[in-house]
Amino acid sequence: MRKPAPSDRPLHDLIADRWSPRAFSSRIPAGETLARLFEAARWAPSAFNEQPWRFIIATKDNAEEYGRLLACLVEANRAWAVLAPVLGILVTKKTFTKNGKPNPWAQHDGGMALENLMLQAVAEGMFAHGMGGFDPDKVRETYNVPEDFKPTTAFALGYPGDPAQLSVDYREMELAPRERKPLEELVFSGSWEMASPTVKP
Ligand SMILES: Cc1cc2nc3c(=O)[nH]c(=O)nc-3n(C[C@H](O)[C@H](O)[C@H](O)COP(=O)(O)O)c2cc1C
């Protein structure tokens, strides 16, 4: 299902078409297709080129591994994410490798890598849905994540599916219009909350 952004100005299709569905097809992406998504993530920018992102993934063709990752999600996400053929967790490194100092941009940069992955997914006819609703301690324990790394964001990934598979509540969300704050609330010039003339309608 396509759900392009009803944007005020024309956007590149990759950006307009990215969204966060809950209905996924059971089709498992080919390994090479999946690898391309992580290649896209790999080429994200990062502070001092630290590349603080790591990914833990599980695909449905390995039911046991898939189940271990699914169990890390909160129940409200598990309910729909179980439809997705691929689940993943973005983990970010909290410190710079070269000097051990805290990296204040680690999660920011991890987020950029995940967005790269999401946009490449759209180019491949797939979609990824980010999730803050997961148990980071459980991820740490399940996968032996070292203290210096933070389980940051979970995601469900796959080809789009039929919203009819979803429960009524989730189906309503799936079909609801996409919304964003107006640009004047987001872009300032001169002083805080002074809308930049650049973005005034
Ligand atoms: C870091 C992050 C955490 C999110 N957590 C959840 C979540 O736990 N459950 C969920 O259903 N959606 C979650 N979302 C999806 C957002 O609700 C969604 O991106 C937002 O409503 C905008 O919709 P769109 O992505 O379709 O444009 C999350 C998204 C991000 C980026």
The ligand as a Tripos MOL2 file, in Angstrom:
@<TRIPOS>MOLECULE
LIG
   31    33     1     0     0
SMALL
NO_CHARGES

@<TRIPOS>ATOM
      1 C1         12.4160    6.4640   17.1150 C.3       1 LIG1
      2 C2         11.0270    6.0650   16.7080 C.ar      1 LIG1
      3 C3         10.2470    5.3370   17.5830 C.ar      1 LIG1
      4 C4          8.9820    4.9070   17.2040 C.ar      1 LIG1
      5 N1          8.2820    4.0740   18.0440 N.ar      1 LIG1
      6 C5          7.1390    3.4860   17.5940 C.ar      1 LIG1
      7 C6          6.5480    2.4410   18.3530 C.ar      1 LIG1
      8 O1          7.0520    1.9940   19.3990 O.2       1 LIG1
      9 N2          5.3940    1.8910   17.8630 N.ar      1 LIG1
     10 C7          4.8290    2.3240   16.6940 C.ar      1 LIG1
     11 O2          3.8040    1.7620   16.2960 O.2       1 LIG1
     12 N3          5.3990    3.2870   15.9310 N.ar      1 LIG1
     13 C8          6.5430    3.8710   16.3510 C.ar      1 LIG1
     14 N4          7.1880    4.8210   15.5660 N.ar      1 LIG1
     15 C9          6.5950    5.2500   14.2830 C.3       1 LIG1
     16 C10         6.0570    6.6850   14.3680 C.3       1 LIG1
     17 O3          4.8550    6.6860   15.0960 O.3       1 LIG1
     18 C11         5.8840    7.2410   12.9440 C.3       1 LIG1
     19 O4          7.1380    7.3730   12.3300 O.3       1 LIG1
     20 C12         5.1900    8.6220   12.9580 C.3       1 LIG1
     21 O5          3.8730    8.5060   13.4350 O.3       1 LIG1
     22 C13         5.1760    9.2770   11.5800 C.3       1 LIG1
     23 O6          4.5370    8.4310   10.6660 O.3       1 LIG1
     24 P1          5.2370    8.0010    9.2890 P.3       1 LIG1
     25 O7          6.5450    7.3430    9.6480 O.co2     1 LIG1
     26 O8          4.2620    6.9990    8.6620 O.co2     1 LIG1
     27 O9          5.4250    9.2220    8.4670 O.co2     1 LIG1
     28 C14         8.4530    5.2710   15.9310 C.ar      1 LIG1
     29 C15         9.2340    6.0250   15.0570 C.ar      1 LIG1
     30 C16        10.5210    6.4030   15.4260 C.ar      1 LIG1
     31 C17        11.3600    7.1850   14.4400 C.3       1 LIG1
@<TRIPOS>BOND
     1     1     2 1
     2     2     3 ar
     3     2    30 ar
     4     3     4 ar
     5     4     5 ar
     6     4    28 ar
     7     5     6 ar
     8     6     7 ar
     9     6    13 1
    10     7     8 2
    11     7     9 ar
    12     9    10 ar
    13    10    11 2
    14    10    12 ar
    15    12    13 ar
    16    13    14 ar
    17    14    15 1
    18    14    28 ar
    19    15    16 1
    20    16    17 1
    21    16    18 1
    22    18    19 1
    23    18    20 1
    24    20    21 1
    25    20    22 1
    26    22    23 1
    27    23    24 1
    28    24    25 2
    29    24    26 1
    30    24    27 1
    31    28    29 ar
    32    29    30 ar
    33    30    31 1
@<TRIPOS>SUBSTRUCTURE
     1 LIG1         1 GROUP 0 **** ****
